[in-house]
Amino acid sequence: MNEKEAKETFHDKFKQIILLTNGCLVLVGILVNFADIVSRNLFEMSLPWAHKVTVWLVILACYLAIGPQLKDGTHICVEFIVEKLKGTSRKFVDLISNICILSFSIIALVSGILLVMQSFKGEFTTTMGTWHFPLWVTYSVCFLIGVLIMTIYSIHLFIISIKALVMNARTSGN
């Protein structure tokens, strides 16, 4: 197995883990909502934490999926313009796109780290019924992990686009 196949295999396995994790997160969210509905209708008592937990699970699932979507090219993109480009111009536009994605990823990662640090120092909490839950935990898990994965994929795509542009320039220059 060569290096490229090993990277693709890692990506495929990582993507499967993310998809399985996201499926489990959504299932748990559905079960929490169902439990809240049953509790409210049968026992006339709602679960005050159910809504926030469900929202956090969905946010986590979305952020976890961003990185593999970038690698697969299934993120939001203006395809009708890019598809008309060929050769070096296409590679150049891909590079600009990857620079924008990488910049956003780094800004989001740094901002997320600052947000987690600020909420940790300030001991900010959210109330879920009678529970006081530290916000830095939810920010770390729901946002930072997903953005970290997105940043790693962005760096990888940036390197790939630079290599593709350089290779295209070498082959067209000969």
C-alpha positions as CSV (number, residue, x, y, z in Angstrom):
1,M,0.0,0.0,0.0
2,N,1.5,3.3,-1.0
3,E,1.2,6.6,0.9
4,K,-1.7,7.9,-1.1
5,E,-3.8,4.8,-0.5
6,A,-2.9,4.8,3.2
7,K,-4.2,8.4,3.4
8,E,-7.4,7.6,1.5
9,T,-7.9,4.5,3.8
10,F,-7.4,6.7,6.9
11,H,-9.9,9.2,5.5
12,D,-12.5,6.6,4.7
13,K,-12.2,5.0,8.1
14,F,-12.3,8.4,9.9
15,K,-15.3,9.4,7.8
16,Q,-17.1,6.1,8.7
17,I,-16.4,6.8,12.4
18,I,-17.7,10.3,12.0
19,L,-20.9,9.1,10.3
20,L,-21.4,6.4,12.9
21,T,-20.9,9.0,15.7
22,N,-23.3,11.4,14.0
23,G,-25.9,8.7,13.7
24,C,-25.5,7.9,17.4
25,L,-25.7,11.6,18.3
26,V,-28.9,12.1,16.3
27,L,-30.4,8.9,17.7
28,V,-29.7,10.0,21.3
29,G,-31.2,13.4,20.5
30,I,-34.3,11.8,19.2
31,L,-34.5,9.6,22.3
32,V,-34.1,12.6,24.6
33,N,-36.9,14.4,22.7
34,F,-39.1,11.4,22.8
35,A,-38.5,11.0,26.6
36,D,-39.4,14.6,27.1
37,I,-42.6,14.3,25.1
38,V,-43.6,11.1,27.0
39,S,-42.7,12.7,30.3
40,R,-44.7,15.8,29.5
41,N,-47.8,14.0,28.2
42,L,-47.9,11.1,30.6
43,F,-46.6,12.6,33.8
44,E,-47.2,16.3,33.1
45,M,-43.6,17.0,33.9
46,S,-41.1,18.1,31.2
47,L,-37.4,17.5,31.3
48,P,-36.0,21.0,31.5
49,W,-32.6,19.9,30.1
50,A,-33.9,18.0,27.1
51,H,-34.0,20.9,24.7
52,K,-30.5,22.1,25.3
53,V,-29.0,18.6,25.2
54,T,-30.7,18.0,21.9
55,V,-29.5,21.3,20.4
56,W,-25.9,20.5,21.6
57,L,-26.0,17.1,20.1
58,V,-27.1,18.4,16.7
59,I,-24.5,21.2,16.8
60,L,-21.8,18.6,17.6
61,A,-23.0,16.4,14.8
62,C,-22.8,19.3,12.3
63,Y,-19.4,20.4,13.3
64,L,-18.0,16.9,13.2
65,A,-19.2,16.4,9.7
66,I,-17.5,19.6,8.3
67,G,-14.0,18.2,7.9
68,P,-14.8,15.1,5.9
69,Q,-17.2,17.1,3.8
70,L,-14.3,19.4,2.9
71,K,-12.1,16.5,1.8
72,D,-14.9,15.0,-0.3
73,G,-15.7,18.3,-1.9
74,T,-19.3,18.2,-0.7
75,H,-19.3,21.5,1.1
76,I,-21.1,24.5,-0.2
77,C,-19.4,25.8,-3.3
78,V,-20.2,27.9,-6.4
79,E,-19.8,25.0,-8.8
80,F,-21.4,26.5,-11.9
81,I,-18.5,29.0,-12.2
82,V,-15.6,26.6,-11.2
83,E,-16.7,23.8,-13.5
84,K,-16.2,26.0,-16.5
85,L,-12.5,26.5,-15.6
86,K,-9.8,24.2,-16.7
87,G,-6.1,23.6,-16.0
88,T,-4.1,26.2,-14.1
89,S,-7.0,28.7,-13.7
90,R,-9.1,25.9,-12.0
91,K,-6.2,25.0,-9.7
92,F,-5.7,28.7,-8.9
93,V,-9.3,29.1,-8.0
94,D,-9.2,26.0,-5.9
95,L,-6.1,27.4,-4.1
96,I,-8.0,30.7,-3.4
97,S,-11.0,28.7,-2.1
98,N,-8.8,26.6,0.2
99,I,-7.0,29.8,1.5
100,C,-10.4,31.2,2.4
101,I,-11.5,28.0,4.1
102,L,-8.2,27.7,5.9
103,S,-8.4,31.3,7.1
104,F,-11.9,30.8,8.4
105,S,-10.9,27.6,10.1
106,I,-8.0,29.2,11.9
107,I,-10.0,32.2,12.9
108,A,-12.8,30.0,14.2
109,L,-10.3,27.8,16.1
110,V,-8.5,30.7,17.7
111,S,-11.9,32.4,18.6
112,G,-13.2,29.1,20.0
113,I,-10.1,28.6,22.1
114,L,-10.5,32.2,23.4
115,L,-14.2,31.6,24.1
116,V,-13.5,28.4,26.0
117,M,-10.8,30.1,28.1
118,Q,-13.0,33.1,28.8
119,S,-16.0,31.0,29.8
120,F,-13.7,28.8,31.9
121,K,-12.1,31.7,33.8
122,G,-15.5,33.5,34.2
123,E,-17.1,30.2,35.3
124,F,-20.0,30.8,33.0
125,T,-22.8,28.2,33.4
126,T,-26.0,27.4,31.7
127,T,-29.0,26.3,33.6
128,M,-30.8,23.1,32.7
129,G,-33.6,23.0,35.2
130,T,-31.9,22.6,38.5
131,W,-28.5,21.8,37.0
132,H,-25.8,24.4,36.5
133,F,-23.6,23.1,33.7
134,P,-20.3,24.9,32.8
135,L,-20.5,26.4,29.3
136,W,-16.8,25.8,28.6
137,V,-17.5,22.1,28.4
138,T,-20.2,22.4,25.8
139,Y,-18.1,25.0,23.8
140,S,-15.1,22.7,23.9
141,V,-17.0,19.6,22.9
142,C,-19.6,21.0,20.5
143,F,-17.5,23.6,18.8
144,L,-13.8,23.2,19.3
145,I,-13.5,19.5,18.4
146,G,-15.4,20.0,15.1
147,V,-13.4,23.2,14.2
148,L,-10.1,21.4,15.0
149,I,-11.0,18.6,12.6
150,M,-12.1,21.2,10.0
151,T,-8.7,23.0,10.4
152,I,-6.7,19.8,10.0
153,Y,-8.6,19.0,6.8
154,S,-8.2,22.6,5.6
155,I,-4.5,22.5,6.0
156,H,-4.4,19.2,4.2
157,L,-6.5,20.6,1.3
158,F,-4.4,23.7,1.2
159,I,-1.2,21.6,0.8
160,I,-2.9,19.5,-1.9
161,S,-4.0,22.6,-3.9
162,I,-0.5,24.1,-3.8
163,K,1.0,20.8,-5.0
164,A,-1.5,20.6,-7.8
165,L,-0.8,24.1,-8.9
166,V,2.9,23.5,-8.8
167,M,2.6,20.3,-10.7
168,N,0.3,21.9,-13.3
169,A,2.8,24.7,-13.7
170,R,5.7,22.3,-14.2
171,T,3.8,20.1,-16.8
172,S,2.5,23.1,-18.7
173,G,5.9,24.8,-18.7
174,N,7.6,21.8,-20.4
